[in-house]
Amino acid sequence: EVQEQALGEQLSASETALAQVEKTLGAALAAAVRRVEALSCALDASRIQAQEAEALNAHYRRSIHSAASHAPPKPAAEKRRREKPRHAERESALFVADKA
């Protein structure tokens, strides 16, 4: 009878420990589910932001392309400024050729 009582106490202690483990695991699982849900929401928000950024980028590229295609021609002074280095290179080459 003493042995039977000891086994009963052990069984009761094991059931109590098991219930505590189940409670702890349940809480951990619930926390993990909440974390996954939060990460999923964050991922969705990031995807939306990426799509919005891509749309804005495409809009700016179209605007820049449109503005460039409708830009007035460059003034003659700008063309001369760009041509000066080439002209100077030609003169320099002629000068060197004259010296030789």
Disulfide bonds with the S-S distance in Angstrom:
none
